[in-house]
Amino acid sequence: MSPHTHTAANAIPPHTLTQLARRWLAEDTPNFDPAGVCVGSREVEARLLCKTPNSILAGRPFFTAVFTEVGCTVDWTYQEGADIGPDAVTVTAVVRGPARCLLLGERPALNCLARASGIATRCSQLQAAAAAGGWHGEVAGTRKTTPGFRLVEKYAMLVGGVAMHRQDLSGMVMLKDNHVWASGSISEAVKAARSVCGFSSKIEVECCSAEQGREAAAAGADIVMLDNFKPQELHAAARSLKTEFPTVLIESSGGIDPENLSLYLSPHVDIISLGCVTQGCPVVDFSLKVQKPE
């Protein structure tokens, strides 16, 4: 279980959870709910079933917020960040409330839980692979997130045990190739960015060669991203930069996935960021089944 498991949810402001839940519910039911007439408001109980074995549970705050908004309660069987286990079907929680309200919340809540748990599961697998390779750096996500769903996906990274990387463009400064080309040089780009962000933000520069990395570090960049390097080229460039600039953080990114991650592990690389943390990530299969009255 990730050390972040018990604390990550405390970073989400309650009003943010409420706003997100209301937005998702409004998207799914913008006006009438004709099906609500069929079931009425009698009290029912539904079991949340996980049908993807050995998944990491993530997204409890969002799931609960949706059902709270529609007047239902959720009792969880598993803690956030727990491995749900090897069984083909596992009861993960019980939801209780008026039938029509429970069914209003069903799809938005399941969407959040399925996506967040899928990301957390992949993150946990990546972190385990890095640890098995004896690497002591940080596996990180990226900004390649679903529009409007970033907070959920970044939160899932924390639960899965990897670093979120920057939240948005207002956080850490990352100067990519387009910034450099538009500025004229890496040195000019770093100088201009520093004049705005001051001492309170790190500056990272995307570099496609060791020479560019050296220019970025000399210009005052805090992090040098070695982008789209082949493993052996990465190891040589990272070693050279760390020897000359020992306090600069070295990040590797581009073309790295669960299958080849081990090839990029290096004592001279501090961070490995992977877009596959969110892009193309399988979801965990959850379903909600209303129990028939006895």
N, C-alpha and C positions, 0 to 999 in steps of 0.2 A: 504493500500500500504506500502511495506517495506521501512524503512528509507534508505536502501541501494539502492533503485530503481534507483535514479537519479545519483548515483556516481559509481556504480559497473562497468558500461561500460567504465568509464574513467581509470580503472585499466588495461584494455587490450591494449597493445601497438599496434599501427596501423600496423606495419610490421608483427606482429603475426597474425592479422586478414587476412592480404593479403596472408601470407604463408599457413594458414589453408584453405582459399578459393581455392587457386590454387591446393592444395593437394587433396581436395575433388572433384574438377572438373576433375582433371587428373585421379582420380580413376574411375569416372563415364564415362569419354570419353577419353580413352587412345589413340585412333587414329581417324578414320573417324566417322562422325555422319551421316549415310545415310538418316535418317529421316529429317535432315535439308534441304535436297533437296526439300522435299514436301512443306515446308512452306516458304522458302526463307527469305529475310531480310526486308520485309515490316514492318513498325512500327505497333505494336499492343499494346493493353492494357489488362491486366489480373487482376482479383480481387482475393485477398487472402481471403478465407472463413474459418472461424473457425466453426467446427461442433460438438464441445464438450462444452456444456453450462457450465458457471461458472468456466472457466479456467483462470489461471493466465498467462498472456503473458510474455514470456521470450525467448531471443535469437535474438532480433532485430539486434544487431551488426553483428552477423554471417550471418543472412539472407541477410542483406544489402550488406555485403562484397562480398558474392557470386555473387549477381547481378551486383554490381559495376565492378567486374572482367570481366564480359561478356558484359559490356557496356549498362546496363539497370539502370533505376532509380526506387526507392521505395518511395512512399508516405504513411506514416502510419496514421491510424485512431485512434489508441490507443497507449498510452505511455507504456514503458517497466514497467512491474510489475502491470499493470492494470488488474482488473477483467473484462473479456470480456463480462460477463453478461449472462442472462438466456435464450436468444433466441436460437432456434435450429440451426440457421445459421446466422453468423454475419460477415459482411465485415470488415476485420481487416486492410487491406492495399491495395494499387493499385500499380502494377508493370507495367512499360512501357519500350519498347525497341524493337529491331529487333526480329521478331518472332523466328528465329532459335536460337538466343542467349538467349532469354527468356526461351525457352524450354530446352536449355542446363543447365541453372541454376536451373530449377524447382525442380528436385528431391534432389540434395544436400542441397539446401536452406530449403526445406520442412522438410527434415530429421532432420536438426539442430533445427528448430523451434518446431517441434513436440516433440522431446526428451527434449529439454530445458524447454518448457512450461509444460510438464508432471511432471518433477522434481520440478519445481517452484510451481506448484499447490499442489503437495503432501507436500512440505515443508511448504507452507502457512497453510495447514490444520493441520499439526503437531504443528506448532507454535501457532495456534489458540487454539488447544486442551490444550496445556501446559499453555497458558495464562488463559484459562477458569478454570483451576485447581488451579489458584492462585500461580503458580510456577514462580520464578524469575531467574531460571538458563538458560542455553543455550542448545537448541536442536542443534545437529550437525550431519553432514554427516560422511562419512568414505572414505577410499581409494578403496572401492569396486566399481570402475568405469569402464566404457567401455574402453579397450585399445585404445589409440590414440584419445580419446574423452574427456579426463579428464578436460581440461580447460573449455569446454562448460558445462559440468555437474557441476563442482565446481562453475562456474559463476551462473548457474541456482539456486544453493542453496542460494547464496547471494540474488538474486532477490526474491526468495521465503521467505526470512527472517530468514534463519537458518545459523549457523556457518559452514564454510567449513571444519573445522578440519585441519589437516596438508595436505599440497599439495603433498608431496612426501617424500621419505626416507631421503632426504637431509635437510628437514626442521626440525621440532621438532623430538626428539629422542623418539621412542616408543620401549620399551623392552618387548617383548612378551614371552610366556612360553618357546619357543624354544631358544630364546636368553639366558634366565636364565639357562635352562638345559645345554646349551653348555658352559656357563661361570662357572657353578658350584654353584652359589648362586645369589640371588637378589643383595646383597651388592656388590659383585664382579662385576656384570654386570653394576650397576650404577657407580661404581668407574671408570671402564674402559671407559664407554661412556663419563663421565664428563671430563676425561683427553683429549678427542678429541674435544668435542663440546664447552668446556669452559663455560663462563658466558652467551654467546649470544643465547643459545638454551635451551628450557625447556626439561626436561626428564620425560617421563611418563612410568609407569610400570604396566603391566597387572597382576592382582592378582586374585586368585581364592578363597582366604580366607581372613578374617580380619587379621590373623597373618601375612600373606604375605604383606598385605597393611601396617601393622605396620613396618615391616622390610624395605619396600621400602621407607616409609616416613622418618624413622630414618637414612637411607643411603643417604638421600638428594634428593629424587625424588620430583619433583614439582607437579606432578599429579599422583594420584593413580586411576587406572581403576579397578573397581570391576566388574569382568566379569562373566556373566551367573549366577548371584545371583537371587534367588527368591525374590519377592518384600519385604516380611517381613525381610528376612535375609539381604537384602540390606539396609533397613532403620536402622536396629540395628548396622550393621558394619559401615555405614557412620556416624552415631551419635557418635560411639565410637572413630573413627579416627579423626573426627572434634574436639572432646573434647581434645584429646591428641595432635593433630597437627593442630591447627586452621588455619594456613596459607596454608596448602596443599589443592589443588583442588581435589575434588572427582568426578570421572566420572563413570557413569553406562553404560554398554553395554552388548549386547548379548541377543537374544530372545525378544527384544522389538519391537513392531510394532504399527501401528495406533490404533489397537483394545485394547491393554493392556497398552498403554503409561501412562494413568492416574494412574495406580497402582504403577509406579516407581517414581512419583513426590514426592520429599522430600526436606525439607528446608536444609538438610545436603548434598544434592547432587548438584553439580555445573553444571555438563554437562551430557546430555544423548545423546549418539551417536547411530544412527540407520542405518544399512546397507540397509534397505528398502527404504531409501531416493533415492537410485539409482537402487537397485536390484529389479526386478519385478515391477518396477514403470510403470503405464499405460502412454501411450503417449497421447497428445492432437491431435485430428483429424483435420488437415488442408488440404485444397486443393487449387489449383490455376486454375482459369477458364478464358481462353482467351475469350474476348468479341467479338461477331460477329460485323463486321462493319455495321453501319446503312445505 
